[in-house]
Amino acid sequence: MKRQKRDRLERAQSQGYKAGLNGRSTEACPYQQMDARSYWLGGWRDAREDKTAGLFK
């Protein structure tokens, strides 16, 4: 059970990271549940920080 939950949250973070790299808004978050949403937003923030640091063009 825990493995399934962890995988779901990791997937939410990676999707948020991809969305941040593509320049999507935080309003584009598809998750309504608070835990998955916070992981998605965390990935989005990481991507935006990486992009502004010049790691991606």
C-alpha distance matrix in Angstrom:
0.0 3.8 5.4 5.4 6.6 8.8 10.2 11.1 12.9 14.5 15.7 17.1 19.0 20.4 21.6 23.2 24.9 26.3 27.5 29.2 31.0 32.2 33.7 31.7 31.8 29.1 29.8 28.2 24.7 22.8 20.0 20.7 17.7 18.8 16.0 15.9 19.7 20.2 18.5 20.7 23.7 23.1 23.2 26.2 28.0 27.5 28.9 31.8 32.6 32.6 34.8 37.3 37.4 38.7 35.9 35.8 38.7
3.8 0.0 3.8 5.4 5.1 6.1 8.6 9.9 10.7 12.2 14.2 15.4 16.7 18.4 20.0 21.2 22.6 24.5 25.8 27.1 28.9 30.5 31.8 30.1 30.1 27.3 28.4 27.0 23.4 22.1 19.2 20.1 16.9 17.3 14.0 14.2 18.0 17.9 16.0 18.6 21.4 20.4 20.6 23.8 25.3 24.6 26.3 29.2 29.7 29.7 32.2 34.5 34.4 35.9 33.1 33.4 36.4
5.4 3.8 0.0 3.8 5.4 5.2 6.1 8.6 10.0 10.4 12.1 14.2 15.4 16.4 18.2 19.9 21.0 22.5 24.2 25.7 27.0 28.6 30.4 28.9 29.3 26.8 28.1 26.4 22.9 21.6 19.2 20.7 18.0 18.6 15.2 14.6 18.3 18.4 15.8 18.0 21.1 20.0 19.5 22.8 24.6 23.5 24.8 28.0 28.6 28.2 30.5 33.1 33.0 34.1 31.1 31.2 34.3
5.4 5.4 3.8 0.0 3.8 5.5 5.2 6.2 8.8 9.9 10.6 12.4 14.5 15.4 16.5 18.5 20.1 21.2 22.6 24.5 26.0 27.1 28.8 27.0 27.4 25.0 25.9 24.0 20.6 18.8 16.5 18.0 15.6 16.9 13.9 12.7 16.4 17.3 15.0 16.5 19.9 19.5 18.9 21.8 24.0 23.3 24.4 27.4 28.5 28.2 30.2 32.9 33.1 34.1 31.3 30.9 33.7
6.6 5.1 5.4 3.8 0.0 3.8 5.5 5.2 6.4 8.7 9.9 10.7 12.6 14.5 15.5 16.8 18.6 20.3 21.3 22.8 24.8 26.1 27.3 25.3 25.3 22.6 23.5 22.0 18.4 17.0 14.2 15.4 12.6 13.4 10.3 9.6 13.4 14.0 12.1 14.1 17.2 16.8 16.8 19.7 21.6 21.3 22.7 25.5 26.4 26.6 28.6 31.1 31.4 32.8 30.2 30.0 32.8
8.8 6.1 5.2 5.5 3.8 0.0 3.8 5.4 5.2 6.1 8.5 9.9 10.7 12.4 14.2 15.4 16.5 18.5 20.0 21.1 22.8 24.5 25.9 24.4 24.6 22.0 23.5 22.0 18.5 17.7 15.2 16.9 14.3 14.4 10.8 10.0 13.6 13.4 10.7 13.1 16.0 14.9 14.6 17.9 19.6 18.7 20.3 23.3 23.8 23.8 26.1 28.5 28.6 29.9 27.2 27.3 30.3
10.2 8.6 6.1 5.2 5.5 3.8 0.0 3.8 5.5 5.0 6.0 8.6 9.9 10.5 12.1 14.1 15.2 16.5 18.2 19.9 21.1 22.6 24.4 23.0 23.7 21.5 22.9 20.9 17.7 16.5 14.7 17.1 15.1 15.8 12.6 10.7 14.1 14.5 11.5 12.8 16.2 15.4 14.3 17.4 19.6 18.6 19.4 22.7 23.6 23.1 25.1 27.9 28.1 29.0 26.1 25.8 28.6
11.1 9.9 8.6 6.2 5.2 5.4 3.8 0.0 3.8 5.5 5.1 6.3 8.8 10.0 10.6 12.4 14.3 15.5 16.5 18.4 20.2 21.2 22.7 20.8 21.2 18.9 19.9 17.9 14.5 13.1 11.1 13.4 11.7 12.9 10.1 7.6 11.1 12.3 9.7 10.5 14.1 14.2 13.3 15.9 18.4 18.1 18.8 21.7 23.2 23.1 24.7 27.4 28.1 29.0 26.4 25.8 28.4
12.9 10.7 10.0 8.8 6.4 5.2 5.5 3.8 0.0 3.8 5.3 5.0 6.3 8.7 9.9 10.6 12.4 14.4 15.3 16.5 18.6 20.1 21.1 19.4 19.5 16.9 18.4 16.9 13.3 12.9 10.6 12.7 10.8 10.8 7.7 5.6 8.8 9.1 6.3 8.0 11.2 10.8 10.5 13.3 15.4 15.1 16.4 19.1 20.2 20.5 22.4 24.8 25.4 26.7 24.3 24.0 26.8
14.5 12.2 10.4 9.9 8.7 6.1 5.0 5.5 3.8 0.0 3.8 5.4 5.1 6.3 8.6 9.8 10.6 12.5 14.2 15.3 16.7 18.6 20.1 19.0 19.7 17.5 19.5 17.7 14.6 14.5 13.0 15.8 14.3 14.1 11.0 8.8 11.3 11.1 7.5 8.7 11.9 10.7 9.3 12.6 14.6 13.5 14.5 17.7 18.6 18.2 20.3 23.0 23.2 24.2 21.6 21.4 24.3
15.7 14.2 12.1 10.6 9.9 8.5 6.0 5.1 5.3 3.8 0.0 3.8 5.4 5.2 6.1 8.5 9.8 10.6 12.2 14.2 15.5 16.6 18.5 17.1 18.1 16.4 18.0 15.6 12.8 12.2 11.4 14.6 13.9 14.6 12.1 9.0 11.1 12.1 8.8 8.4 12.0 11.9 9.8 12.3 15.2 14.4 14.5 17.7 19.3 18.7 20.2 23.1 23.8 24.4 21.7 20.9 23.4
17.1 15.4 14.2 12.4 10.7 9.9 8.6 6.3 5.0 5.4 3.8 0.0 3.8 5.6 5.2 6.2 8.6 10.0 10.5 12.3 14.4 15.4 16.6 14.7 15.2 13.1 14.5 12.5 9.4 9.2 8.2 11.4 11.0 11.4 9.5 6.0 7.5 8.8 5.9 4.9 8.7 9.3 7.9 9.9 12.8 12.9 13.2 15.8 17.7 17.9 19.1 21.7 22.8 23.7 21.6 20.7 23.0
19.0 16.7 15.4 14.5 12.6 10.7 9.9 8.8 6.3 5.1 5.4 3.8 0.0 3.8 5.4 5.0 6.1 8.7 9.8 10.5 12.4 14.3 15.3 14.2 14.7 12.7 15.1 13.5 10.7 11.7 10.9 13.9 13.4 12.8 10.6 7.9 8.6 8.4 4.8 4.4 7.3 6.6 4.6 7.5 9.9 9.4 10.2 13.0 14.4 14.5 16.1 18.6 19.4 20.6 18.4 17.9 20.6
20.4 18.4 16.4 15.4 14.5 12.4 10.5 10.0 8.7 6.3 5.2 5.6 3.8 0.0 3.8 5.4 5.0 6.3 8.6 9.8 10.7 12.5 14.4 13.7 15.2 14.1 16.4 14.1 12.1 12.9 13.0 16.4 16.3 16.2 14.1 11.1 11.8 12.0 8.6 7.3 10.0 9.4 6.2 8.4 11.3 10.1 9.6 12.9 14.6 13.7 15.0 18.1 18.8 19.2 16.7 15.8 18.4
21.6 20.0 18.2 16.5 15.5 14.2 12.1 10.6 9.9 8.6 6.1 5.2 5.4 3.8 0.0 3.8 5.4 5.1 6.2 8.6 10.0 10.7 12.5 11.1 12.7 11.8 13.6 10.9 9.1 9.7 10.6 14.3 15.0 15.5 14.2 10.7 10.7 12.0 9.4 6.6 9.4 10.3 7.4 8.1 11.7 11.6 10.4 13.1 15.6 15.1 15.6 18.7 20.0 20.3 18.1 16.5 18.5
23.2 21.2 19.9 18.5 16.8 15.4 14.1 12.4 10.6 9.8 8.5 6.2 5.0 5.4 3.8 0.0 3.8 5.4 5.0 6.1 8.7 9.8 10.6 9.2 10.0 8.7 11.2 9.3 7.5 9.4 10.2 13.5 14.3 14.0 13.0 10.1 9.0 9.6 7.6 4.3 6.0 7.3 4.7 4.5 8.2 8.8 8.0 10.2 12.7 13.0 13.5 16.1 17.7 18.5 16.9 15.6 17.5
24.9 22.6 21.0 20.1 18.6 16.5 15.2 14.3 12.4 10.6 9.8 8.6 6.1 5.0 5.4 3.8 0.0 3.8 5.4 5.1 6.3 8.7 10.0 10.0 11.6 11.0 14.0 12.2 11.0 13.1 13.9 17.2 17.8 17.1 15.8 13.1 12.3 12.1 9.6 7.3 8.2 7.9 4.2 4.5 7.4 6.6 5.1 8.1 10.3 9.8 10.6 13.5 14.7 15.2 13.3 12.2 14.5
26.3 24.5 22.5 21.2 20.3 18.5 16.5 15.5 14.4 12.5 10.6 10.0 8.7 6.3 5.1 5.4 3.8 0.0 3.8 5.4 5.2 6.3 8.8 8.9 11.5 11.9 14.3 11.7 11.4 13.0 14.7 18.3 19.4 19.3 18.3 15.1 14.4 14.9 12.6 9.7 11.0 11.5 7.9 7.3 10.6 10.0 7.3 9.9 12.6 11.5 11.2 14.6 16.1 15.8 13.8 11.7 13.4
27.5 25.8 24.2 22.6 21.3 20.0 18.2 16.5 15.3 14.2 12.2 10.5 9.8 8.6 6.2 5.0 5.4 3.8 0.0 3.8 5.5 5.1 6.4 5.3 7.8 8.6 10.7 8.2 8.7 10.8 13.0 16.3 18.0 18.0 17.6 14.6 13.0 14.0 12.5 9.0 9.6 11.2 8.5 6.4 9.8 10.6 8.1 9.4 12.8 12.7 11.8 14.6 16.8 16.8 15.6 13.3 14.3
29.2 27.1 25.7 24.5 22.8 21.1 19.9 18.4 16.5 15.3 14.2 12.3 10.5 9.8 8.6 6.1 5.1 5.4 3.8 0.0 3.8 5.4 5.1 5.7 7.5 8.2 11.3 10.0 10.4 13.3 15.0 17.9 19.4 18.6 18.3 15.7 13.8 13.8 12.6 9.6 8.9 9.8 7.5 4.5 6.9 7.9 5.1 5.6 9.1 9.5 8.5 11.0 13.4 13.7 12.9 11.1 12.3
31.0 28.9 27.0 26.0 24.8 22.8 21.1 20.2 18.6 16.7 15.5 14.4 12.4 10.7 10.0 8.7 6.3 5.2 5.5 3.8 0.0 3.8 5.4 7.7 10.4 11.9 14.7 13.0 13.7 16.2 18.1 21.3 22.6 22.1 21.4 18.7 17.2 17.2 15.4 12.7 12.4 12.7 9.7 7.7 9.6 9.2 5.5 6.5 9.6 8.5 6.8 10.1 12.1 11.5 10.4 7.9 9.0
32.2 30.5 28.6 27.1 26.1 24.5 22.6 21.2 20.1 18.6 16.6 15.4 14.3 12.5 10.7 9.8 8.7 6.3 5.1 5.4 3.8 0.0 3.8 5.7 9.3 11.6 13.6 11.5 13.1 15.3 17.9 21.0 23.0 22.9 22.6 19.7 17.9 18.6 17.3 13.9 13.9 15.1 12.3 9.8 12.2 12.6 9.0 9.4 12.8 12.1 9.8 12.7 15.2 14.2 13.5 10.4 10.2
33.7 31.8 30.4 28.8 27.3 25.9 24.4 22.7 21.1 20.1 18.5 16.6 15.3 14.4 12.5 10.6 10.0 8.8 6.4 5.1 5.4 3.8 0.0 3.8 6.6 9.4 11.5 10.4 12.4 15.3 17.8 20.5 22.6 22.2 22.4 19.9 17.5 18.0 17.3 14.0 13.0 14.6 12.6 9.3 11.0 12.3 9.2 8.1 11.8 12.1 9.5 11.4 14.6 14.2 14.3 11.6 11.2
31.7 30.1 28.9 27.0 25.3 24.4 23.0 20.8 19.4 19.0 17.1 14.7 14.2 13.7 11.1 9.2 10.0 8.9 5.3 5.7 7.7 5.7 3.8 0.0 3.8 6.7 8.1 6.6 9.1 11.9 14.6 17.2 19.6 19.5 20.1 17.4 14.9 16.0 15.7 12.1 11.4 13.8 12.2 8.8 11.2 13.2 10.7 10.0 13.8 14.6 12.6 14.4 17.6 17.6 17.5 15.0 14.8
31.8 30.1 29.3 27.4 25.3 24.6 23.7 21.2 19.5 19.7 18.1 15.2 14.7 15.2 12.7 10.0 11.6 11.5 7.8 7.5 10.4 9.3 6.6 3.8 0.0 3.8 5.2 5.5 7.9 11.3 13.5 15.4 18.0 17.5 18.7 16.6 13.4 14.4 15.1 11.7 10.1 13.0 12.5 8.9 10.7 13.6 12.0 10.6 14.1 15.8 14.2 15.3 18.6 19.3 19.5 17.5 17.5
29.1 27.3 26.8 25.0 22.6 22.0 21.5 18.9 16.9 17.5 16.4 13.1 12.7 14.1 11.8 8.7 11.0 11.9 8.6 8.2 11.9 11.6 9.4 6.7 3.8 0.0 3.8 5.3 5.8 9.6 10.9 12.5 14.7 13.9 15.2 13.4 10.0 10.9 12.0 9.0 7.0 10.4 10.6 7.5 9.2 12.5 11.9 10.9 14.0 16.1 15.4 16.3 19.3 20.5 20.5 19.0 19.7
29.8 28.4 28.1 25.9 23.5 23.5 22.9 19.9 18.4 19.5 18.0 14.5 15.1 16.4 13.6 11.2 14.0 14.3 10.7 11.3 14.7 13.6 11.5 8.1 5.2 3.8 0.0 3.8 5.5 8.4 10.2 11.2 14.2 14.1 16.1 14.3 10.8 12.7 14.2 11.2 9.8 13.5 13.9 11.0 12.9 16.2 15.4 14.5 17.7 19.7 18.8 19.8 22.9 23.9 23.9 22.1 22.5
28.2 27.0 26.4 24.0 22.0 22.0 20.9 17.9 16.9 17.7 15.6 12.5 13.5 14.1 10.9 9.3 12.2 11.7 8.2 10.0 13.0 11.5 10.4 6.6 5.5 5.3 3.8 0.0 3.8 6.1 9.0 11.1 14.1 14.7 16.1 13.5 10.7 13.1 13.7 10.1 10.1 13.6 13.0 10.4 13.3 15.9 14.6 14.5 17.9 19.2 18.2 19.9 22.8 23.4 22.9 20.8 21.2
24.7 23.4 22.9 20.6 18.4 18.5 17.7 14.5 13.3 14.6 12.8 9.4 10.7 12.1 9.1 7.5 11.0 11.4 8.7 10.4 13.7 13.1 12.4 9.1 7.9 5.8 5.5 3.8 0.0 3.8 5.6 8.1 10.7 11.2 12.4 9.7 7.0 9.7 10.3 7.0 7.6 11.2 10.9 9.3 12.2 14.7 14.1 14.6 17.7 19.0 18.7 20.6 23.1 24.0 23.1 21.4 22.5
22.8 22.1 21.6 18.8 17.0 17.7 16.5 13.1 12.9 14.5 12.2 9.2 11.7 12.9 9.7 9.4 13.1 13.0 10.8 13.3 16.2 15.3 15.3 11.9 11.3 9.6 8.4 6.1 3.8 0.0 3.8 6.7 9.5 11.3 12.4 9.4 7.9 11.4 11.6 8.7 10.5 13.7 13.3 12.4 15.5 17.6 17.0 18.0 21.0 22.0 21.8 23.9 26.3 27.0 25.8 24.0 25.1
20.0 19.2 19.2 16.5 14.2 15.2 14.7 11.1 10.6 13.0 11.4 8.2 10.9 13.0 10.6 10.2 13.9 14.7 13.0 15.0 18.1 17.9 17.8 14.6 13.5 10.9 10.2 9.0 5.6 3.8 0.0 3.8 5.8 7.8 8.9 6.2 5.1 8.9 9.6 7.8 9.8 12.7 13.0 12.9 15.6 17.6 17.8 18.9 21.5 22.7 23.1 25.1 27.1 28.3 27.0 25.6 27.1
20.7 20.1 20.7 18.0 15.4 16.9 17.1 13.4 12.7 15.8 14.6 11.4 13.9 16.4 14.3 13.5 17.2 18.3 16.3 17.9 21.3 21.0 20.5 17.2 15.4 12.5 11.2 11.1 8.1 6.7 3.8 0.0 3.8 6.3 8.8 7.6 6.3 9.7 11.5 10.5 11.7 14.6 15.7 15.5 17.7 20.0 20.6 21.4 23.8 25.4 25.9 27.5 29.6 31.1 30.0 28.8 30.2
17.7 16.9 18.0 15.6 12.6 14.3 15.1 11.7 10.8 14.3 13.9 11.0 13.4 16.3 15.0 14.3 17.8 19.4 18.0 19.4 22.6 23.0 22.6 19.6 18.0 14.7 14.2 14.1 10.7 9.5 5.8 3.8 0.0 3.8 5.7 5.7 5.9 8.6 10.3 10.6 12.0 14.2 15.6 16.3 18.1 20.0 21.2 22.3 24.2 25.8 26.8 28.4 30.2 31.9 30.5 29.7 31.6
18.8 17.3 18.6 16.9 13.4 14.4 15.8 12.9 10.8 14.1 14.6 11.4 12.8 16.2 15.5 14.0 17.1 19.3 18.0 18.6 22.1 22.9 22.2 19.5 17.5 13.9 14.1 14.7 11.2 11.3 7.8 6.3 3.8 0.0 3.8 5.7 5.0 6.0 8.7 9.8 10.3 12.0 14.2 15.0 16.1 18.1 19.9 20.7 22.2 24.1 25.4 26.6 28.2 30.3 29.1 28.7 30.7
16.0 14.0 15.2 13.9 10.3 10.8 12.6 10.1 7.7 11.0 12.1 9.5 10.6 14.1 14.2 13.0 15.8 18.3 17.6 18.3 21.4 22.6 22.4 20.1 18.7 15.2 16.1 16.1 12.4 12.4 8.9 8.8 5.7 3.8 0.0 3.8 5.4 5.3 6.5 8.8 10.0 10.7 12.6 14.3 15.4 16.7 18.7 20.2 21.3 22.8 24.5 26.0 27.1 29.2 27.6 27.5 29.9
15.9 14.2 14.6 12.7 9.6 10.0 10.7 7.6 5.6 8.8 9.0 6.0 7.9 11.1 10.7 10.1 13.1 15.1 14.6 15.7 18.7 19.7 19.9 17.4 16.6 13.4 14.3 13.5 9.7 9.4 6.2 7.6 5.7 5.7 3.8 0.0 3.8 5.5 5.2 6.2 8.6 9.8 10.7 12.3 14.3 15.4 16.7 18.5 20.1 21.2 22.6 24.5 25.8 27.4 25.7 25.2 27.4
19.7 18.0 18.3 16.4 13.4 13.6 14.1 11.1 8.8 11.3 11.1 7.5 8.6 11.8 10.7 9.0 12.3 14.4 13.0 13.8 17.2 17.9 17.5 14.9 13.4 10.0 10.8 10.7 7.0 7.9 5.1 6.3 5.9 5.0 5.4 3.8 0.0 3.8 5.4 5.0 6.1 8.5 9.9 10.4 12.2 14.2 15.4 16.4 18.3 19.9 21.0 22.5 24.2 25.9 24.7 24.0 25.9
20.2 17.9 18.4 17.3 14.0 13.4 14.5 12.3 9.1 11.1 12.1 8.8 8.4 12.0 12.0 9.6 12.1 14.9 14.0 13.8 17.2 18.6 18.0 16.0 14.4 10.9 12.7 13.1 9.7 11.4 8.9 9.7 8.6 6.0 5.3 5.5 3.8 0.0 3.8 5.4 5.1 6.0 8.6 9.7 10.4 12.2 14.2 15.2 16.3 18.2 19.8 21.0 22.3 24.5 23.3 23.2 25.4
18.5 16.0 15.8 15.0 12.1 10.7 11.5 9.7 6.3 7.5 8.8 5.9 4.8 8.6 9.4 7.6 9.6 12.6 12.5 12.6 15.4 17.3 17.3 15.7 15.1 12.0 14.2 13.7 10.3 11.6 9.6 11.5 10.3 8.7 6.5 5.2 5.4 3.8 0.0 3.8 5.5 5.0 6.2 8.6 9.8 10.6 12.4 14.3 15.4 16.5 18.3 20.1 21.1 22.9 21.2 21.1 23.7
20.7 18.6 18.0 16.5 14.1 13.1 12.8 10.5 8.0 8.7 8.4 4.9 4.4 7.3 6.6 4.3 7.3 9.7 9.0 9.6 12.7 13.9 14.0 12.1 11.7 9.0 11.2 10.1 7.0 8.7 7.8 10.5 10.6 9.8 8.8 6.2 5.0 5.4 3.8 0.0 3.8 5.4 5.2 6.2 8.7 10.0 10.7 12.5 14.4 15.5 16.5 18.6 20.0 21.5 19.9 19.2 21.4
23.7 21.4 21.1 19.9 17.2 16.0 16.2 14.1 11.2 11.9 12.0 8.7 7.3 10.0 9.4 6.0 8.2 11.0 9.6 8.9 12.4 13.9 13.0 11.4 10.1 7.0 9.8 10.1 7.6 10.5 9.8 11.7 12.0 10.3 10.0 8.6 6.1 5.1 5.5 3.8 0.0 3.8 5.4 4.9 6.1 8.6 9.8 10.4 12.2 14.1 15.1 16.5 18.2 20.1 19.1 18.6 20.6
23.1 20.4 20.0 19.5 16.8 14.9 15.4 14.2 10.8 10.7 11.9 9.3 6.6 9.4 10.3 7.3 7.9 11.5 11.2 9.8 12.7 15.1 14.6 13.8 13.0 10.4 13.5 13.6 11.2 13.7 12.7 14.6 14.2 12.0 10.7 9.8 8.5 6.0 5.0 5.4 3.8 0.0 3.8 5.4 5.1 6.2 8.7 9.9 10.6 12.3 14.2 15.5 16.5 18.7 17.4 17.6 20.2
23.2 20.6 19.5 18.9 16.8 14.6 14.3 13.3 10.5 9.3 9.8 7.9 4.6 6.2 7.4 4.7 4.2 7.9 8.5 7.5 9.7 12.3 12.6 12.2 12.5 10.6 13.9 13.0 10.9 13.3 13.0 15.7 15.6 14.2 12.6 10.7 9.9 8.6 6.2 5.2 5.4 3.8 0.0 3.8 5.4 5.1 6.2 8.7 9.9 10.5 12.2 14.3 15.3 16.8 15.1 14.9 17.5
26.2 23.8 22.8 21.8 19.7 17.9 17.4 15.9 13.3 12.6 12.3 9.9 7.5 8.4 8.1 4.5 4.5 7.3 6.4 4.5 7.7 9.8 9.3 8.8 8.9 7.5 11.0 10.4 9.3 12.4 12.9 15.5 16.3 15.0 14.3 12.3 10.4 9.7 8.6 6.2 4.9 5.4 3.8 0.0 3.8 5.5 5.2 6.3 8.7 10.0 10.6 12.4 14.2 15.6 14.6 13.8 15.8
28.0 25.3 24.6 24.0 21.6 19.6 19.6 18.4 15.4 14.6 15.2 12.8 9.9 11.3 11.7 8.2 7.4 10.6 9.8 6.9 9.6 12.2 11.0 11.2 10.7 9.2 12.9 13.3 12.2 15.5 15.6 17.7 18.1 16.1 15.4 14.3 12.2 10.4 9.8 8.7 6.1 5.1 5.4 3.8 0.0 3.8 5.4 5.1 6.2 8.6 9.8 10.6 12.2 14.4 13.9 14.0 16.1
27.5 24.6 23.5 23.3 21.3 18.7 18.6 18.1 15.1 13.5 14.4 12.9 9.4 10.1 11.6 8.8 6.6 10.0 10.6 7.9 9.2 12.6 12.3 13.2 13.6 12.5 16.2 15.9 14.7 17.6 17.6 20.0 20.0 18.1 16.7 15.4 14.2 12.2 10.6 10.0 8.6 6.2 5.1 5.5 3.8 0.0 3.8 5.5 5.2 6.2 8.6 10.0 10.5 12.6 11.3 12.0 14.8
28.9 26.3 24.8 24.4 22.7 20.3 19.4 18.8 16.4 14.5 14.5 13.2 10.2 9.6 10.4 8.0 5.1 7.3 8.1 5.1 5.5 9.0 9.2 10.7 12.0 11.9 15.4 14.6 14.1 17.0 17.8 20.6 21.2 19.9 18.7 16.7 15.4 14.2 12.4 10.7 9.8 8.7 6.2 5.2 5.4 3.8 0.0 3.8 5.4 5.0 6.0 8.6 9.7 10.7 9.4 9.0 11.5
31.8 29.2 28.0 27.4 25.5 23.3 22.7 21.7 19.1 17.7 17.7 15.8 13.0 12.9 13.1 10.2 8.1 9.9 9.4 5.6 6.5 9.4 8.1 10.0 10.6 10.9 14.5 14.5 14.6 18.0 18.9 21.4 22.3 20.7 20.2 18.5 16.4 15.2 14.3 12.5 10.4 9.9 8.7 6.3 5.1 5.5 3.8 0.0 3.8 5.4 5.0 6.2 8.5 10.0 10.0 9.6 11.3
32.6 29.7 28.6 28.5 26.4 23.8 23.6 23.2 20.2 18.6 19.3 17.7 14.4 14.6 15.6 12.7 10.3 12.6 12.8 9.1 9.6 12.8 11.8 13.8 14.1 14.0 17.7 17.9 17.7 21.0 21.5 23.8 24.2 22.2 21.3 20.1 18.3 16.3 15.4 14.4 12.2 10.6 9.9 8.7 6.2 5.2 5.4 3.8 0.0 3.8 5.4 5.2 6.1 8.7 9.0 10.0 12.3
32.6 29.7 28.2 28.2 26.6 23.8 23.1 23.1 20.5 18.2 18.7 17.9 14.5 13.7 15.1 13.0 9.8 11.5 12.7 9.5 8.5 12.1 12.1 14.6 15.8 16.1 19.7 19.2 19.0 22.0 22.7 25.4 25.8 24.1 22.8 21.2 19.9 18.2 16.5 15.5 14.1 12.3 10.5 10.0 8.6 6.2 5.0 5.4 3.8 0.0 3.8 5.6 5.0 6.5 5.5 6.9 9.8
34.8 32.2 30.5 30.2 28.6 26.1 25.1 24.7 22.4 20.3 20.2 19.1 16.1 15.0 15.6 13.5 10.6 11.2 11.8 8.5 6.8 9.8 9.5 12.6 14.2 15.4 18.8 18.2 18.7 21.8 23.1 25.9 26.8 25.4 24.5 22.6 21.0 19.8 18.3 16.5 15.1 14.2 12.2 10.6 9.8 8.6 6.0 5.0 5.4 3.8 0.0 3.8 5.4 5.3 5.6 5.1 6.9
37.3 34.5 33.1 32.9 31.1 28.5 27.9 27.4 24.8 23.0 23.1 21.7 18.6 18.1 18.7 16.1 13.5 14.6 14.6 11.0 10.1 12.7 11.4 14.4 15.3 16.3 19.8 19.9 20.6 23.9 25.1 27.5 28.4 26.6 26.0 24.5 22.5 21.0 20.1 18.6 16.5 15.5 14.3 12.4 10.6 10.0 8.6 6.2 5.2 5.6 3.8 0.0 3.8 5.3 7.5 8.1 9.0
37.4 34.4 33.0 33.1 31.4 28.6 28.1 28.1 25.4 23.2 23.8 22.8 19.4 18.8 20.0 17.7 14.7 16.1 16.8 13.4 12.1 15.2 14.6 17.6 18.6 19.3 22.9 22.8 23.1 26.3 27.1 29.6 30.2 28.2 27.1 25.8 24.2 22.3 21.1 20.0 18.2 16.5 15.3 14.2 12.2 10.5 9.7 8.5 6.1 5.0 5.4 3.8 0.0 3.8 5.8 8.1 9.9
38.7 35.9 34.1 34.1 32.8 29.9 29.0 29.0 26.7 24.2 24.4 23.7 20.6 19.2 20.3 18.5 15.2 15.8 16.8 13.7 11.5 14.2 14.2 17.6 19.3 20.5 23.9 23.4 24.0 27.0 28.3 31.1 31.9 30.3 29.2 27.4 25.9 24.5 22.9 21.5 20.1 18.7 16.8 15.6 14.4 12.6 10.7 10.0 8.7 6.5 5.3 5.3 3.8 0.0 3.8 5.4 6.7
35.9 33.1 31.1 31.3 30.2 27.2 26.1 26.4 24.3 21.6 21.7 21.6 18.4 16.7 18.1 16.9 13.3 13.8 15.6 12.9 10.4 13.5 14.3 17.5 19.5 20.5 23.9 22.9 23.1 25.8 27.0 30.0 30.5 29.1 27.6 25.7 24.7 23.3 21.2 19.9 19.1 17.4 15.1 14.6 13.9 11.3 9.4 10.0 9.0 5.5 5.6 7.5 5.8 3.8 0.0 3.8 6.9
35.8 33.4 31.2 30.9 30.0 27.3 25.8 25.8 24.0 21.4 20.9 20.7 17.9 15.8 16.5 15.6 12.2 11.7 13.3 11.1 7.9 10.4 11.6 15.0 17.5 19.0 22.1 20.8 21.4 24.0 25.6 28.8 29.7 28.7 27.5 25.2 24.0 23.2 21.1 19.2 18.6 17.6 14.9 13.8 14.0 12.0 9.0 9.6 10.0 6.9 5.1 8.1 8.1 5.4 3.8 0.0 3.8
38.7 36.4 34.3 33.7 32.8 30.3 28.6 28.4 26.8 24.3 23.4 23.0 20.6 18.4 18.5 17.5 14.5 13.4 14.3 12.3 9.0 10.2 11.2 14.8 17.5 19.7 22.5 21.2 22.5 25.1 27.1 30.2 31.6 30.7 29.9 27.4 25.9 25.4 23.7 21.4 20.6 20.2 17.5 15.8 16.1 14.8 11.5 11.3 12.3 9.8 6.9 9.0 9.9 6.7 6.9 3.8 0.0
